[in-house]
Amino acid sequence: MSRTAAVLRYIRRNPNLGIGLGILLFLILFSIVGSLYTDPKGPYPLAAPASQPPSLEYPFGTDGQGRDLMAVAVAGTWLTLRIGVTAGIIGVLIGTILGFTSAFYGGWFDIMVRWVVDVLLTVPGLLVLVVIASSIGDQVVDTNGMALIISLLAWMGPTRVIRSQVLSMRERSYVMMARLNGMSGPGIIFRELIPNLLPYLGASLVGSTTGAIFASIGLAALGLGSLRDPTLGVTTYWVMNQNAFVRGMWWWAAVPVSIITLIFVMLFLISAGLDELANPRVRKAA
């Protein structure tokens, strides 16, 4: 059996992972294909008649400032996913480096990393991000800047999880044999530990991405960052700022709420599927 066939066969046995990846593929295709059929100026004010309900010309309607909500959905889905994935990757990368080195080598470095993580995890992350984003100002914080700001606190969770896994794995027999054979510390980490922790690293990436998307939506909904970028959080901000529900413009709120719900259902299913892949007991029971 080829590797591709084996992967597809496993996905069929793991419906959570399969459905989650299917939703991810749908959102990516929606963003890519939709960008070919929508006006690039559509997500910005005065691109269409304001406050129009869904119709054949505007399938998702328009908002109070004349944005085509179909174009907003296409651009906002891609921008929101990009912010979350970028911040998640940076957070997991930093967490992987700190978690592996502190747990494997121990000593004063491990004590310092553990102390910093324990202290920072007690601080409300969204409050810190609000202070940072408001201090920088909306002229600097574009989508890339927002991803970098969020990644400042996205590494603590992965660091703690990966460190705990490495602490248990470094005492196992195959690691001891690698040491007796003269393999160096970096060699053990890259050849023995990381391959065995790939499912956990994938789960950590999904968790960090979920937290980053939550943070980006929360910051944008509070009016922080660039309010011109048509992210889902910025769309939510304008829904609240211009009283869409009071004005009876239900379609305006339905667009970001529906896509945000779909994104988090996708992330939950992928996380559950990766947990089944990483947990032998759950995998055996399935």
C-alpha positions in Angstrom: 0.0 0.0 0.0 1.3 3.4 -1.0 1.8 6.1 1.6 -1.0 8.3 0.1 -3.4 5.3 0.2 -2.5 4.6 3.8 -3.1 8.3 4.8 -6.5 8.3 3.0 -7.4 5.0 4.7 -6.5 6.4 8.1 -8.6 9.6 7.5 -11.6 7.4 6.7 -11.1 5.7 10.1 -10.7 9.1 11.8 -13.9 11.1 10.8 -13.1 14.1 13.0 -9.8 14.7 11.2 -11.3 14.0 7.8 -14.2 16.4 8.3 -11.9 19.1 9.8 -9.5 18.9 6.9 -12.5 18.9 4.5 -13.7 22.2 6.0 -10.2 23.6 5.8 -10.0 22.7 2.1 -13.4 24.3 1.6 -12.4 27.6 3.2 -9.2 27.7 1.2 -11.0 27.1 -2.0 -13.7 29.6 -1.0 -11.0 32.3 -0.6 -9.0 31.4 -3.7 -11.9 30.9 -6.1 -13.9 33.7 -4.6 -11.1 36.2 -5.1 -11.4 35.4 -8.9 -15.0 36.4 -9.0 -15.2 39.3 -6.6 -14.1 42.9 -7.1 -10.8 43.7 -5.3 -12.4 46.9 -4.1 -15.5 45.1 -2.9 -14.3 44.7 0.8 -13.8 48.4 1.2 -16.3 51.3 1.7 -18.3 52.8 -1.2 -17.7 49.8 -3.4 -21.5 49.1 -3.7 -24.8 50.6 -2.6 -25.1 50.6 1.1 -27.5 48.5 3.3 -28.6 46.2 0.5 -30.1 42.8 1.5 -28.9 39.6 -0.2 -29.8 39.5 -3.9 -28.5 38.0 -7.1 -26.1 40.9 -7.6 -24.9 40.8 -4.0 -25.4 37.3 -2.6 -24.4 38.2 0.9 -25.8 41.7 0.8 -23.9 44.9 1.6 -23.2 46.7 4.8 -23.9 50.2 6.0 -20.7 51.6 4.5 -21.2 50.1 1.0 -19.0 47.0 1.3 -19.9 43.9 -0.7 -20.2 41.3 2.1 -19.4 38.5 -0.4 -16.0 40.1 -1.1 -15.6 40.8 2.7 -16.2 37.1 3.4 -13.7 36.0 0.8 -11.0 38.5 1.9 -11.7 38.2 5.6 -11.6 34.4 5.7 -8.1 34.4 4.2 -6.8 37.3 6.3 -8.1 35.8 9.5 -6.7 32.4 8.8 -3.3 33.9 7.8 -3.1 35.9 11.1 -3.9 32.8 13.1 -1.6 30.4 11.3 1.3 32.9 11.2 1.0 33.6 15.0 0.5 29.8 15.7 3.6 28.8 13.7 5.7 31.4 15.4 4.4 30.4 18.8 4.9 26.7 18.3 8.4 27.2 16.8 9.5 29.2 19.9 7.7 26.8 22.2 9.4 23.8 20.5 12.9 25.3 20.9 12.4 26.3 24.5 10.5 23.1 25.5 13.0 20.7 24.0 16.2 22.5 25.1 14.9 23.2 28.7 13.6 19.6 29.3 16.4 17.8 27.7 19.3 19.7 29.1 17.7 20.8 32.4 19.8 22.9 34.8 19.4 26.6 35.3 18.0 27.2 31.8 15.1 24.8 32.6 14.4 26.5 35.9 14.4 29.9 34.2 12.1 28.8 31.3 9.7 27.1 33.7 9.6 30.1 36.0 8.9 32.6 33.1 6.2 30.3 31.6 4.5 29.8 35.0 4.5 33.6 35.7 3.3 34.7 32.2 0.5 32.1 32.1 -1.1 33.8 35.2 -1.3 37.1 33.3 -4.5 37.7 31.2 -3.2 37.4 27.7 -5.9 39.4 26.0 -5.3 42.3 28.4 -1.6 42.3 27.6 -2.3 42.2 23.9 -4.8 45.1 24.2 -2.2 47.2 26.0 0.5 46.4 23.3 -1.8 47.0 20.4 -3.2 50.2 21.7 0.3 51.5 22.5 1.6 50.9 19.0 -1.4 52.4 17.3 -3.4 51.5 14.2 -1.0 53.1 11.8 1.5 50.4 12.4 -0.6 47.3 13.2 -1.6 45.8 9.9 -2.5 42.1 9.6 1.2 41.1 9.7 1.8 43.3 12.7 -1.2 41.9 14.4 0.1 38.3 13.9 3.5 39.3 15.4 1.8 40.9 18.4 -0.3 37.9 19.1 2.7 35.5 18.7 4.3 37.3 21.6 2.1 35.3 24.0 1.4 32.3 21.7 4.5 30.3 22.8 3.8 29.7 26.5 1.2 26.9 26.1 3.3 24.9 23.6 6.4 25.4 25.7 4.7 23.8 28.8 3.1 20.9 26.8 6.2 20.0 24.9 8.4 20.3 27.9 6.3 17.9 29.9 6.4 15.4 27.0 10.1 15.6 26.6 10.7 15.1 30.4 8.9 11.7 30.1 10.6 10.7 26.8 14.2 11.5 27.7 14.2 8.6 30.3 12.9 6.0 27.9 15.1 3.1 26.7 15.6 4.2 23.1 16.9 7.6 24.3 19.3 5.9 26.7 20.5 3.6 24.0 21.1 6.5 21.7 23.2 8.1 24.5 25.2 5.0 25.0 25.9 4.8 21.3 27.5 8.3 21.5 24.8 10.3 19.8 24.9 14.0 20.6 22.1 15.9 22.3 20.9 17.7 19.1 21.1 14.4 17.3 18.8 12.7 19.9 16.4 15.6 19.7 16.1 15.7 15.9 16.3 11.9 15.3 14.6 10.4 18.2 12.4 12.9 20.1 10.9 15.2 17.4 9.7 12.3 15.1 7.8 10.8 18.0 6.3 14.1 19.0 5.0 15.2 15.6 1.3 14.5 16.4 1.7 16.5 19.6 3.4 19.3 17.7 0.5 19.3 15.2 -2.0 19.5 18.1 -0.1 22.3 19.7 -0.1 24.2 16.3 -3.9 23.8 16.1 -4.3 25.0 19.7 -2.0 28.0 19.1 -3.8 28.9 15.9 -7.2 28.7 17.7 -6.0 31.0 20.4 -4.4 33.4 17.9 -7.7 33.6 15.9 -9.6 34.2 19.1 -7.2 37.0 20.0 -7.2 38.6 16.6 -11.0 38.7 16.5 -11.1 40.0 20.0 -8.6 42.8 19.4 -10.3 43.8 16.1 -13.7 43.7 17.7 -12.4 46.2 20.3 -11.3 48.6 17.5 -7.6 47.9 17.9 -5.4 47.5 14.8 -6.2 48.6 11.3 -9.9 49.0 10.8 -9.6 49.2 7.1 -8.4 45.6 6.7 -11.5 43.4 6.0 -10.8 40.7 8.6 -13.7 38.9 10.3 -12.9 40.7 13.6 -13.0 44.2 11.9 -16.4 43.2 10.3 -17.7 42.2 13.7 -16.5 45.6 15.0 -18.5 47.5 12.4 -21.5 45.3 13.1 -21.5 46.4 16.7 -20.4 50.0 16.0 -23.2 50.7 13.5 -25.9 48.7 15.3 -26.6 46.2 12.6 -29.2 44.4 14.6 -31.1 47.5 15.6 -31.3 48.5 11.9 -32.6 45.1 11.0 -29.5 44.2 8.9 -29.2 40.6 10.0 -27.2 39.6 7.0 -24.4 41.9 8.0 -23.9 40.0 11.3 -24.6 36.6 9.7 -21.5 36.7 7.5 -18.7 37.0 10.2 -20.6 34.9 12.7 -21.2 32.0 10.3 -17.6 32.0 9.1 -16.1 32.3 12.6 -18.3 29.4 13.7 -17.2 27.3 10.8 -13.5 28.0 11.5 -13.8 27.0 15.1 -15.7 23.9 14.3 -13.0 23.0 11.8 -10.2 23.6 14.4 -12.0 21.6 17.1 -12.5 18.6 14.7 -8.8 18.7 13.6 -7.7 19.0 17.2 -9.8 16.0 18.2 -8.5 14.0 15.2 -4.9 14.8 16.0 -5.6 13.8 19.7 -6.8 10.4 18.5 -3.6 10.1 16.3 -1.3 11.0 19.2 -3.1 9.0 21.9 -2.6 5.2 21.5 -5.4 4.4 23.9 -7.9 6.4 22.0 -6.6 5.1 18.7 -6.8 1.5 19.8 -10.4 2.0 21.2 -11.4 3.5 17.8 
